[in-house]
């Protein structure tokens, strides 16, 4: 019989999926701004539901950044692409450490 997933385990799986999707979007030359916002918001919501406040705050910062892109206040260029990829990498590191906290 398999063990049911705990909240942390489920969060790590769900957040990992969102981060994979964000990384794929950030690697394209012109990603869908709506998708970037949707997956970032989903990541933040998942972190809130799992009571992972630091990750939720970090995802909120990324959401603010990609919202600026969606709303036309910032263009998608090399700098923004690098910022999003770095944020995704940092969030991935935080998510991977959740089980050990």
SULHU-V134409 format. One record per residue. N is the residue number from 0. PHI is phi in whole degrees, 0 to 359 (none if undefined). OMEGA is omega in whole degrees, -180 to 180 (NA if undefined). Layout:
BEGIN
{{N PHI OMEGA} {N PHI OMEGA}}
END
This chain:
BEGIN
{{0 none -179} {1 273 178} {2 280 176} {3 292 179} {4 288 174} {5 277 -179} {6 300 -180} {7 296 180} {8 297 180} {9 296 179} {10 300 -179} {11 300 179} {12 294 -178} {13 294 -180} {14 296 178} {15 300 177} {16 295 179} {17 297 180} {18 293 176} {19 298 180} {20 294 178} {21 294 179} {22 296 179} {23 296 178} {24 295 -178} {25 293 -179} {26 278 -180} {27 269 -178} {28 292 -180} {29 216 -176} {30 290 175} {31 288 -180} {32 297 -180} {33 296 179} {34 292 177} {35 302 -180} {36 295 -177} {37 299 -178} {38 288 177} {39 291 178} {40 295 178} {41 296 178} {42 297 179} {43 298 179} {44 297 178} {45 297 179} {46 295 178} {47 297 -180} {48 295 180} {49 271 -180} {50 60 177} {51 253 -173} {52 301 180} {53 298 179} {54 290 178} {55 298 179} {56 294 179} {57 295 177} {58 295 177} {59 297 176} {60 295 177} {61 295 178} {62 298 178} {63 300 -180} {64 294 -178} {65 286 174} {66 293 176} {67 298 176} {68 294 -180} {69 298 -177} {70 276 176} {71 84 178} {72 278 -180} {73 215 179} {74 267 178} {75 277 179} {76 227 -178} {77 299 -180} {78 295 -179} {79 293 178} {80 301 179} {81 296 178} {82 299 -179} {83 295 180} {84 296 178} {85 296 179} {86 297 179} {87 297 179} {88 298 180} {89 294 177} {90 297 179} {91 298 178} {92 298 178} {93 297 -179} {94 297 -180} {95 296 -178} {96 269 -177} {97 302 -176} {98 295 -178} {99 267 -178} {100 281 NA}}
END
